[in-house]
Amino acid sequence: MRLIRLETGGPSHVTRAANPEGFNQTLLDCIDDGVKAILGEDVLESLFVRLEIYQRLPRDEVPRNVDVFFAALEKAFGEPSGKTVGRFIIKLLYARLGMEFDGRSNRVLADYILNARKSLVREN
């Protein structure tokens, strides 16, 4: 059994995420790390290829279309497994941003991302 450590948010993660592109890159890093940790590198690559082919969603557009990404996870792995992977990605993101993740609510997964974005990104 492999242990997965949630990296907590140091100043560099929070500072980088304080602007829209930095937040998007932090989210992509969490998606990469989360999927690789649970399912492996090959599955991560396949997932992004499928998103590009079937959803016309390139990797760099995923942060702006997290609802499509989470739906693709659920379609690819089934609802319970897809939600588990999605929640792990969100936990990883919140940990890196120094935010508390309250997974007890029945929020849609994309809402957690929206909440983190609103909390950190300063709109101009």
C-alpha positions as CSV (number, residue, x, y, z in Angstrom):
1,M,0.0,0.0,0.0
2,R,1.3,3.4,-1.0
3,L,0.9,6.4,1.4
4,I,0.0,9.7,-0.2
5,R,1.0,12.8,1.7
6,L,-0.9,16.0,1.2
7,E,1.6,18.8,0.7
8,T,0.5,21.8,2.8
9,G,0.4,25.2,1.4
10,G,3.6,27.1,1.9
11,P,3.9,30.8,1.0
12,S,4.9,30.0,-2.5
13,H,1.7,28.1,-3.3
14,V,-0.5,30.8,-1.8
15,T,1.4,33.7,-3.5
16,R,1.3,32.0,-6.9
17,A,-2.4,31.3,-6.6
18,A,-3.3,34.9,-5.7
19,N,-3.5,35.7,-9.5
20,P,-5.8,33.9,-12.0
21,E,-3.1,32.2,-14.0
22,G,-1.2,31.1,-10.9
23,F,-4.4,29.6,-9.5
24,N,-5.0,27.7,-12.7
25,Q,-1.4,26.3,-12.7
26,T,-1.7,25.3,-9.0
27,L,-5.0,23.5,-9.8
28,L,-3.4,21.7,-12.8
29,D,-0.5,20.7,-10.6
30,C,-3.0,19.2,-8.1
31,I,-4.9,17.4,-10.8
32,D,-1.7,15.9,-12.1
33,D,-0.4,15.0,-8.7
34,G,-3.8,13.6,-7.5
35,V,-4.5,11.5,-10.5
36,K,-1.0,10.2,-10.7
37,A,-1.0,9.3,-7.0
38,I,-4.2,7.4,-7.1
39,L,-4.3,6.0,-10.7
40,G,-0.8,6.5,-12.2
41,E,0.9,8.5,-14.9
42,D,-0.5,6.4,-17.8
43,V,-4.1,7.0,-16.6
44,L,-3.4,10.7,-16.3
45,E,-2.1,11.0,-19.8
46,S,-5.1,8.9,-21.1
47,L,-7.5,11.1,-19.3
48,F,-6.2,14.3,-20.9
49,V,-6.1,12.7,-24.3
50,R,-9.8,11.7,-23.9
51,L,-10.7,15.1,-22.7
52,E,-9.1,16.7,-25.8
53,I,-10.6,14.2,-28.2
54,Y,-14.1,13.7,-26.9
55,Q,-14.8,17.0,-25.0
56,R,-12.5,19.3,-27.1
57,L,-11.0,20.4,-23.8
58,P,-7.2,20.9,-23.9
59,R,-5.3,20.5,-20.6
60,D,-4.7,24.2,-20.1
61,E,-8.5,24.9,-20.4
62,V,-9.4,22.4,-17.6
63,P,-9.2,25.0,-14.8
64,R,-11.8,27.1,-16.5
65,N,-14.0,24.0,-17.2
66,V,-13.7,22.0,-14.0
67,D,-17.4,20.9,-14.2
68,V,-16.5,19.1,-17.5
69,F,-13.4,17.6,-16.0
70,F,-15.2,16.2,-13.0
71,A,-18.0,14.8,-15.2
72,A,-15.3,13.1,-17.3
73,L,-13.8,11.6,-14.2
74,E,-17.2,10.2,-13.2
75,K,-17.9,8.9,-16.7
76,A,-14.5,7.3,-17.0
77,F,-14.4,5.6,-13.6
78,G,-18.0,5.5,-12.5
79,E,-19.6,8.0,-10.2
80,P,-18.3,6.8,-6.8
81,S,-14.7,6.4,-8.0
82,G,-14.7,9.5,-10.1
83,K,-16.0,11.5,-7.1
84,T,-13.3,10.0,-4.9
85,V,-10.6,11.0,-7.2
86,G,-12.1,14.5,-7.6
87,R,-12.4,14.9,-3.8
88,F,-8.8,13.9,-3.4
89,I,-7.7,16.6,-6.0
90,I,-9.8,19.2,-4.1
91,K,-8.2,18.1,-0.8
92,L,-4.8,18.4,-2.3
93,L,-5.6,21.9,-3.7
94,Y,-7.0,23.1,-0.4
95,A,-4.0,21.8,1.5
96,R,-1.6,23.5,-0.8
97,L,-3.5,26.8,-0.5
98,G,-3.6,26.6,3.3
99,M,-7.4,26.3,3.2
100,E,-9.6,24.1,5.3
101,F,-11.5,21.5,3.3
102,D,-15.0,20.7,4.7
103,G,-16.0,17.6,2.7
104,R,-19.1,17.0,4.8
105,S,-21.3,19.2,2.7
106,N,-23.0,17.9,-0.5
107,R,-21.5,20.5,-2.7
108,V,-20.9,19.9,-6.4
109,L,-17.1,19.3,-6.8
110,A,-16.7,22.3,-9.1
111,D,-18.2,24.5,-6.4
112,Y,-15.2,23.8,-4.1
113,I,-12.9,25.0,-6.9
114,L,-15.0,28.1,-7.3
115,N,-14.9,28.8,-3.6
116,A,-11.1,28.5,-3.5
117,R,-10.7,30.7,-6.5
118,K,-13.0,33.4,-5.0
119,S,-11.1,33.2,-1.7
120,L,-7.7,33.7,-3.2
121,V,-7.8,35.4,-6.6
122,R,-8.0,39.1,-6.5
123,E,-10.0,40.3,-9.4
124,N,-8.7,43.5,-11.1
